[in-house]
Amino acid sequence: MKDDTRNFVLFAVLAAIILLGGNFLTAKLFPRANPPATKIVAGKTKVIDTPTGPAATGTAAIRDLAIVRAETPRVAIRTAALQGSINLKGARIDDLTLTKYKETVDKNSPPIRLLSPRGTKNAYFGGFGWSGDGVTVPNADTLFTASGTELAPGKPVTLKWANGKGQVFALTFAVDDKYMFTVRQTVSNAGPAPIALRPYALVSRAGVGTEPDTWTNHIGPIGVFDKGATYDITFDNLKGKEPGFFARLWGSSSKAGANMYDATGGWLGFGDKYFLAAVIPDRGTPVRSGFRAANGDAYQGDFTLAPRVVAPGKALVSTAKFFAGAKETNTLDRYEDRLGIPNFGKAIDWGWFEVVEKPIFKYLDLLFRNIGNFGVAIILLTVTIRTLIFPIAQRQFASMAAMKAIQPKMKAIQEKYKDDKARQQQEVMALYKAEKVNPLAGCLPTLLQIPIMYSLYKVLLLTIEMRHEPFVLWIRDLSAPDPLHVLNLFGLLPYTVPGFLAIGVVPVLLGVSMFFQFKLNPAPMDEAQKQVFAIMPWMLMFVMAPFAVGLQIYWITSNLWTIAQQRLLYAKHPALKEPTPKPVVKT
């Protein structure tokens, strides 16, 4: 009885820690679900107006966007995926929306705004130019002339400016049907003397956004500098804050203040959960690149080429690229393969299990494109995975059955040699050998499943393909929590359910599925353990409620499939359902 009380107290303490500290730990360790896209009011689904794209974050508004855009001449940008303009003042790409992605799930919602001009809320832009000594170069206030009025695929536009001293500067912009701009920078020297110039490209943004930078999903400065993707530079570092303990523990290359690198090629920019703006030097070109904090709450990533001398009558030509768009997995991979951009697919922070996550995503995307419903695709993916790992589960159950059969003998050994732990261990190992039982065989299959399940979790949370995807009925965004809360009678009562009490219908179904799954497990002999198994499904229901509905659908499907598999395996190993008999020890 004393042991039972102690076990129950330990469990109660653990449950309180999980319930009270679960949200804090998941916020630090795991990517968060998107904010709710809808809410239920008086039994009806209503769209929440708060936008979820990068334009919803940053500093307070300075001037109206429409007024700022109208102040300067512009060249329109029109593609199947983008719409915006190039500012002829400073030759900046500073006005860009993503036509395929909306701010909310409402059908009349405006598209996601990725780039905005300086002086407006959430200023975010890409720029190209030159620096040099003893030569007049264009700057942010320089007004270029354009060769056309519209930039579109197969329809490039050239911007020119002459400094009146013999040098003509030109920027030729081209764009593909996705999110990649190619910029050719040309300087023609008709002056009497040679000049030295350094071509550069930059991406600048105001504000850090509201999306959290977690240990498993990096948000903020990101780049490739002669190695794999660098995820350890943060906005705080650029503002002068030293890297944290865990960053130093993992050998972070970041430091307080500007982070600059000498590299060959690569790329750098700022990544949000779903969107990226990055500048990319020509492949094989030595550059000085990195990040720095600018005046106010602003940050800049840039690269500069080595100084180049342009003789009289000659021209200097350099090429760079600018990506501004959604982090679509297949699109990033195509740019990496076809354009030779190193590790461009790692703009998505796949983490250690990329080798597992990428195939899972490819299969899920294939199912979605053939079915047309992401929720159904998740269900079929889960069934496929659970079916493939069924042999592992079968082996685990066989091992559990073998261990169950020798439990009375093990208990007898423990009682007989309870005062001699060394002898007790020897006898237990001899029993394993005699019965041909491996105690680790039941654990290893579970360990093999962990990377698969975690990989699926990251795929569903980090890939933009699930953003704003509906399932059925009230579920209009699989990347957000369930909005149909039980405790306010599904929106019929006029109050908002607070915090961890916001339990939706789908989390309740998840708790029910876990309850029946736990019921199929062998009944433990210890009373405290029985109470743990009785409470655990409902405690986990509260912990998992803030997660994305897509993940909850995966867990429910996995639980139901596991129940079916357990019934089959229990039929094959009926001894597992019987309680372990207490051993009779002769004295």
C-alpha positions in Angstrom: 0.0 0.0 0.0 2.9 2.3 0.8 4.4 1.8 -2.6 1.1 2.3 -4.3 0.6 5.7 -2.6 4.2 6.7 -3.5 3.6 5.8 -7.1 0.4 7.6 -7.3 1.9 10.8 -5.8 4.8 10.6 -8.3 2.3 10.2 -11.1 0.2 13.2 -9.9 3.3 15.4 -9.8 4.3 14.3 -13.3 0.8 14.9 -14.6 0.8 18.4 -13.2 4.2 19.2 -14.7 3.0 17.9 -18.1 -0.3 19.9 -18.0 1.2 23.1 -16.7 4.5 23.0 -18.4 3.5 21.2 -21.6 2.7 24.4 -23.6 6.0 26.0 -22.5 8.1 22.9 -23.5 6.3 22.4 -26.8 6.8 26.1 -27.7 10.5 25.7 -27.2 11.0 22.3 -28.6 8.5 22.0 -31.4 7.1 24.1 -34.3 3.8 25.6 -33.3 0.5 25.2 -35.1 -0.8 28.2 -37.0 -3.1 30.5 -35.2 -6.8 29.5 -35.5 -8.1 30.3 -38.9 -11.8 30.2 -37.9 -13.9 30.5 -34.8 -17.4 29.2 -34.0 -19.9 31.9 -33.0 -23.5 30.9 -32.2 -22.9 27.6 -33.9 -21.6 29.2 -37.2 -18.1 29.1 -38.5 -16.6 32.6 -38.9 -13.2 33.5 -40.4 -10.7 35.2 -38.1 -9.4 38.3 -39.7 -5.9 38.2 -38.3 -3.6 37.4 -41.2 -1.0 34.7 -40.8 1.6 35.7 -43.4 4.7 37.8 -42.8 2.8 41.0 -43.5 1.0 40.5 -40.2 4.1 41.2 -38.1 6.8 43.8 -37.7 7.0 47.4 -36.6 4.0 49.8 -36.4 2.8 51.5 -39.5 4.7 54.5 -40.7 2.9 55.6 -43.8 0.2 54.1 -45.9 1.4 51.6 -48.5 -0.7 52.9 -51.4 0.6 56.4 -50.9 4.2 55.3 -50.7 3.9 53.2 -53.9 2.3 56.1 -55.8 5.1 58.5 -55.0 7.7 56.9 -57.3 7.6 55.5 -60.9 7.5 51.7 -61.0 7.7 48.7 -63.3 4.9 46.2 -62.8 5.7 42.6 -62.0 3.1 40.0 -63.2 3.6 36.2 -63.1 1.3 33.3 -62.3 2.6 33.3 -58.7 3.6 37.0 -58.1 2.2 40.4 -58.5 3.9 43.7 -57.5 6.4 46.2 -58.9 10.0 47.3 -59.0 10.7 50.8 -57.6 12.7 52.8 -60.1 13.9 55.0 -57.2 16.8 52.9 -56.0 16.0 50.0 -58.3 14.5 47.9 -55.5 12.1 45.0 -55.6 9.9 46.3 -52.8 6.3 45.5 -53.7 5.3 41.9 -54.0 2.3 39.7 -53.1 1.9 35.9 -53.6 -1.2 35.4 -55.6 -1.5 31.7 -54.7 -1.6 32.3 -50.9 -4.2 34.3 -49.0 -3.9 35.9 -45.6 -7.0 34.1 -44.2 -9.2 31.2 -45.4 -11.9 33.6 -46.5 -12.5 33.4 -50.2 -12.3 37.2 -50.5 -9.1 37.5 -48.4 -6.2 39.5 -50.0 -3.1 37.7 -51.0 -0.1 37.4 -48.7 2.1 40.5 -48.9 5.8 39.5 -48.7 7.6 42.7 -49.7 6.8 46.3 -48.9 8.8 49.6 -49.6 10.8 51.4 -47.0 8.7 53.8 -44.9 5.7 51.4 -44.7 4.7 48.9 -42.2 6.8 45.7 -42.3 9.3 47.2 -44.9 10.9 44.3 -46.7 12.8 44.5 -50.0 15.7 43.3 -52.1 18.2 45.6 -53.7 21.2 45.5 -56.1 24.0 48.0 -56.7 27.7 48.9 -56.6 30.1 50.5 -54.2 33.4 52.0 -55.1 36.0 54.7 -54.3 36.5 57.7 -56.5 33.4 56.9 -58.7 29.8 58.1 -58.4 27.5 55.1 -58.0 23.7 54.9 -57.8 22.2 54.9 -54.3 18.8 54.5 -52.7 17.6 57.9 -54.0 18.8 57.4 -57.6 16.0 57.4 -60.2 16.6 54.8 -63.0 14.9 54.8 -66.4 13.2 51.6 -67.6 13.1 49.9 -71.0 9.6 48.7 -70.4 6.5 49.0 -68.2 6.1 45.3 -67.1 8.3 42.5 -66.0 7.0 39.0 -66.8 8.3 35.5 -67.7 10.1 35.9 -71.0 9.8 39.6 -70.9 12.9 41.1 -69.1 13.3 44.8 -68.2 16.5 46.9 -68.1 16.9 49.8 -65.7 19.7 52.4 -66.6 21.3 55.4 -65.0 24.3 57.5 -66.1 26.4 59.3 -63.6 27.5 62.1 -66.0 31.1 61.1 -65.7 31.3 58.4 -68.3 29.9 55.5 -66.5 26.5 53.9 -67.3 24.9 51.5 -64.7 22.3 49.0 -65.9 20.3 46.3 -64.1 18.5 43.8 -66.2 15.7 42.0 -64.4 14.2 38.6 -65.5 11.7 36.4 -63.7 10.5 32.9 -64.1 7.0 31.5 -63.5 7.6 30.9 -59.8 9.6 33.0 -57.4 13.1 33.5 -58.9 14.5 36.8 -60.2 17.7 36.9 -62.2 19.5 40.2 -62.1 22.4 41.1 -64.5 24.4 44.1 -63.2 26.4 45.9 -65.9 28.7 48.9 -65.7 30.1 50.5 -68.9 33.1 52.7 -68.4 33.4 55.4 -71.1 35.5 57.6 -68.9 39.2 58.4 -69.4 40.5 56.4 -66.4 39.9 52.9 -64.9 37.5 52.5 -62.0 37.2 49.9 -59.2 33.8 48.7 -58.3 32.2 46.1 -55.9 28.8 44.7 -57.0 26.5 43.8 -54.2 23.0 42.5 -53.4 21.0 42.8 -50.2 17.7 41.8 -48.6 16.4 44.1 -45.8 13.5 43.7 -43.4 12.0 45.7 -40.6 10.9 43.8 -37.5 11.4 40.2 -36.4 7.9 38.9 -36.8 5.8 36.9 -34.3 6.7 33.4 -35.4 8.9 31.8 -32.7 12.3 30.5 -33.4 12.4 27.0 -31.8 15.1 24.3 -31.5 13.5 22.3 -34.3 12.3 25.1 -36.6 14.6 28.1 -37.3 12.9 31.4 -38.0 15.1 34.4 -39.0 18.5 34.8 -40.7 19.5 31.8 -42.7 22.2 31.2 -45.2 24.7 28.8 -46.8 28.4 29.8 -46.5 30.6 27.2 -48.1 28.9 24.5 -46.0 25.5 23.3 -44.9 22.7 25.7 -44.0 23.4 27.9 -41.0 20.5 28.0 -38.6 22.2 29.4 -35.5 22.2 33.2 -36.3 19.2 35.0 -34.6 17.9 38.5 -34.6 19.0 38.8 -31.0 22.6 37.9 -32.0 22.5 40.7 -34.6 21.4 43.2 -32.0 24.3 42.3 -29.8 23.0 39.5 -27.6 25.4 36.6 -27.1 24.3 33.2 -28.4 22.5 31.1 -25.8 23.8 28.1 -23.8 22.5 25.4 -26.2 23.8 27.3 -29.2 27.3 27.4 -27.8 27.0 23.8 -26.7 26.2 22.7 -30.3 29.2 24.7 -31.6 27.3 27.7 -33.0 29.2 29.8 -35.4 27.2 32.9 -34.6 28.3 35.7 -32.4 27.0 39.0 -30.9 26.8 41.7 -33.6 27.2 41.3 -37.3 27.9 37.8 -38.6 30.0 38.0 -41.8 31.7 35.2 -43.8 34.0 34.7 -46.7 32.3 32.3 -49.0 32.1 31.0 -52.6 28.6 31.1 -53.9 26.0 30.1 -51.5 23.0 32.2 -50.5 21.5 34.1 -47.6 18.2 35.8 -46.5 15.4 35.8 -44.0 13.1 32.8 -43.6 9.7 32.7 -42.0 7.8 29.5 -41.3 6.4 29.4 -44.9 8.1 32.2 -46.8 11.6 33.3 -47.8 13.4 36.2 -49.3 17.1 35.5 -50.2 19.9 36.9 -52.4 22.0 34.4 -54.3 25.4 35.2 -55.9 26.6 33.6 -59.1 27.8 30.0 -58.6 31.5 29.8 -57.9 31.9 33.5 -57.2 33.9 34.5 -54.1 31.9 36.9 -51.9 31.9 38.5 -48.5 28.4 37.8 -47.1 26.5 37.9 -43.9 24.0 39.6 -41.7 23.9 42.8 -39.7 21.5 45.0 -37.7 20.6 48.3 -39.3 19.2 51.5 -37.7 16.0 51.0 -35.7 14.3 47.6 -35.7 15.8 46.6 -39.1 18.1 43.8 -40.3 20.0 43.3 -43.5 21.6 40.3 -45.2 24.0 41.0 -48.1 26.9 39.9 -50.2 29.6 41.9 -51.9 32.0 40.7 -54.6 35.7 41.5 -54.5 36.7 44.8 -56.1 36.9 44.7 -59.9 38.7 47.2 -62.2 36.9 48.4 -65.2 39.3 49.8 -67.8 38.2 52.7 -70.1 36.0 51.4 -73.0 35.3 48.1 -71.1 32.3 46.8 -69.1 31.9 44.9 -65.9 29.1 42.3 -65.9 28.0 40.2 -62.8 24.9 38.2 -62.2 22.9 37.5 -59.1 19.5 36.0 -58.2 16.8 37.0 -55.8 14.2 34.5 -54.4 11.0 35.9 -53.0 8.2 33.5 -52.4 6.8 30.5 -50.7 9.0 27.7 -49.3 7.3 25.0 -51.5 9.4 21.8 -51.1 9.4 20.8 -54.7 10.1 24.3 -56.0 13.1 24.7 -53.7 14.5 21.3 -54.7 14.1 22.2 -58.4 16.0 25.4 -57.9 18.7 23.5 -56.1 19.1 20.9 -58.8 18.5 23.0 -62.0 20.3 26.3 -61.0 22.9 24.7 -58.8 22.0 26.7 -55.7 23.7 24.7 -52.9 21.4 23.4 -50.1 18.5 25.6 -51.2 16.1 22.9 -50.1 17.3 23.4 -46.6 15.5 26.7 -46.4 13.0 24.4 -44.8 14.5 23.3 -41.4 14.1 19.6 -41.9 16.5 18.8 -39.1 18.3 15.4 -38.5 15.6 13.2 -40.0 15.5 14.8 -43.5 16.3 11.4 -45.1 13.0 10.2 -43.6 11.0 13.4 -43.9 11.5 14.0 -47.6 10.1 10.7 -48.7 7.1 11.1 -46.4 6.4 14.5 -47.8 6.7 13.2 -51.4 4.2 10.5 -50.8 1.8 12.8 -48.9 2.0 15.3 -51.8 1.4 12.6 -54.3 -1.7 11.4 -52.4 -3.0 15.0 -52.1 -2.6 15.8 -55.8 -4.5 12.6 -56.7 -7.2 12.8 -54.0 -7.7 16.6 -53.6 -8.3 16.5 -49.9 -5.3 16.9 -47.5 -7.1 15.3 -44.6 -7.9 12.1 -46.5 -4.3 12.1 -47.8 -3.1 12.2 -44.1 -5.3 9.3 -43.2 -4.0 7.2 -46.2 -0.4 8.1 -45.4 -0.9 7.1 -41.8 -2.5 3.8 -42.8 0.4 3.2 -45.2 3.1 3.9 -42.5 1.4 1.8 -39.9 1.0 -1.1 -42.3 4.7 -0.9 -43.3 5.8 -1.0 -39.7 3.4 -3.8 -38.8 6.1 -6.4 -38.9 8.0 -4.4 -36.4 5.0 -4.2 -34.1 4.4 -7.9 -34.5 8.0 -8.6 -33.4 7.5 -6.3 -30.5 4.4 -8.2 -29.4 6.1 -11.5 -29.7 8.9 -10.2 -27.5 6.3 -8.9 -25.0 4.7 -12.3 -25.0 8.0 -14.1 -24.3 8.8 -11.7 -21.5 5.3 -12.1 -20.1 5.7 -15.9 -20.0 8.9 -15.7 -17.8 7.6 -13.1 -15.4 6.7 -15.6 -12.6 10.3 -17.0 -12.8 11.8 -13.5 -12.7 9.7 -12.5 -9.7 10.8 -15.7 -7.9 14.5 -14.9 -8.6 14.0 -11.3 -7.3 12.3 -12.6 -4.1 14.9 -15.3 -3.6 17.9 -13.0 -4.0 16.4 -9.7 -2.9 19.4 -9.1 -0.6 22.0 -10.0 -3.2 21.6 -7.8 -6.2 24.7 -9.1 -8.0 23.5 -12.7 -7.8 20.0 -11.6 -8.7 21.3 -10.0 -11.9 23.3 -13.1 -12.8 20.3 -15.4 -12.3 18.1 -13.1 -14.4 20.7 -13.1 -17.2 20.9 -16.9 -17.0 17.1 -17.1 -17.3 17.1 -14.9 -20.4 19.8 -17.2 -22.0 17.9 -20.4 -21.0 14.6 -19.1 -22.3 16.1 -17.5 -25.4 14.6 -14.1 -24.6 16.1 -10.7 -25.4 14.7 -8.0 -23.1 15.7 -5.3 -25.5 13.8 -6.8 -28.4 10.6 -5.1 -27.2 12.2 -1.7 -27.0 14.1 -1.6 -30.3 11.0 -1.7 -32.6 9.6 1.3 -30.7 12.9 3.2 -31.0 12.8 2.5 -34.8 9.4 4.0 -35.0 10.3 7.3 -33.3 12.1 8.9 -36.2 9.2 8.0 -38.5 6.6 9.5 -36.3 8.6 12.6 -35.5 9.4 13.1 -39.2 5.7 13.0 -40.1 5.0 15.5 -37.3 7.5 18.0 -38.9 6.3 17.4 -42.4 2.7 18.3 -41.4 3.8 21.3 -39.4 6.5 22.9 -41.6 5.4 22.4 -45.2 3.3 25.2 -46.7 1.3 22.6 -48.7 -1.0 22.0 -45.6 -1.5 25.7 -44.8 -5.2 26.7 -45.1 -6.1 23.3 -46.4 -9.7 22.2 -45.4 -10.8 18.7 -44.4 -14.6 18.4 -43.6 -17.4 20.4 -42.1 -15.9 23.1 -39.7 -12.3 22.2 -40.2 -11.1 24.8 -42.8 -7.4 24.8 -41.9 -5.6 21.6 -41.1 -2.5 23.5 -39.9 -4.4 25.2 -37.1 -6.1 23.9 -33.9 -9.7 22.7 -33.8 -11.9 25.8 -33.4 -15.0 23.9 -32.3 -14.6 24.0 -28.5 -16.6 21.7 -26.3 -16.5 23.8 -23.1 -18.5 26.7 -24.7 -21.0 24.3 -26.3 -19.4 24.6 -29.7 -19.6 28.3 -29.8 -23.2 28.6 -28.7 -22.2 30.2 -25.4 -20.8 33.8 -25.8 -17.4 33.4 -24.2 -13.9 32.4 -25.3 -12.4 29.3 -23.7 -9.1 30.1 -22.1 -5.7 28.5 -22.6 -5.3 24.7 -22.2 -9.1 24.4 -21.5 -9.8 25.0 -25.2 -10.6 21.4 -26.1 -12.1 20.9 -29.5 -14.1 18.0 -30.9 -11.1 16.4 -32.7 -8.9 16.4 -29.5 -11.9 14.7 -27.7 -12.0 12.0 -30.4 -8.2 11.7 -29.9 -8.7 11.1 -26.2 -11.4 8.5 -26.8 -9.2 6.6 -29.3 -6.3 6.6 -26.8 -8.7 5.4 -24.1 -9.7 2.4 -26.1 -6.1 1.7 -27.2 -5.0 1.7 -23.5 -7.9 -0.6 -22.6 -6.5 -3.2 -25.0 -3.2 -3.2 -23.2 -2.7 -5.9 -20.5 -4.1 -4.8 -17.1 -1.2 -4.1 -14.7 -1.2 -5.7 -11.3 -0.2 -2.5 -9.5 -3.2 -0.3 -8.5 -1.3 2.9 -9.0 -0.3 1.8 -12.5 -4.0 1.1 -13.2 -4.9 4.6 -12.2 -2.1 6.0 -14.4 -3.4 4.1 -17.4 -6.9 5.3 -16.7 -6.0 9.0 -16.5 -3.2 9.1 -19.1 -5.5 9.3 -22.3 -7.4 12.3 -21.0 -4.3 14.1 -19.8 -2.7 13.6 -23.2 -5.9 14.9 -24.8 -5.3 18.3 -23.0 -1.6 18.3 -24.0 -2.3 17.6 -27.7 -5.3 20.0 -28.0 -3.2 23.0 -29.2 -1.6 21.1 -32.0 -2.7 21.3 -35.6 -5.8 19.4 -36.6 -3.8 17.6 -39.3 -1.6 16.1 -36.6 -4.5 15.1 -34.5 -6.1 13.4 -37.5 -2.8 11.5 -37.9 -2.8 10.4 -34.2 -6.5 9.3 -34.3 -5.9 7.3 -37.4 -2.8 5.8 -36.0 -4.6 4.9 -32.8 -7.5 3.2 -34.6 -5.1 1.3 -36.8 -3.1 0.3 -33.8 -6.3 -1.0 -32.1 -7.1 -3.1 -35.1 -3.5 -4.5 -35.2 -3.6 -5.1 -31.4 -6.7 -7.2 -31.7 -5.0 -9.3 -34.4 -1.9 -9.7 -32.4 -3.7 -10.5 -29.1 -5.5 -13.2 -31.0 -2.1 -14.6 -31.9 -0.6 -14.0 -28.4 -3.6 -14.5 -26.0 -1.2 -14.7 -23.0 -0.5 -11.0 -23.2 -4.1 -10.1 -22.1 -3.9 -12.2 -18.9 -2.6 -10.5 -15.8 0.8 -11.7 -14.5 0.3 -14.3 -11.8 2.0 -13.6 -8.5 4.9 -16.0 -7.9 4.8 -18.5 -5.1 8.2 -18.5 -3.4 9.1 -21.6 -1.3 11.2 -21.0 1.8 
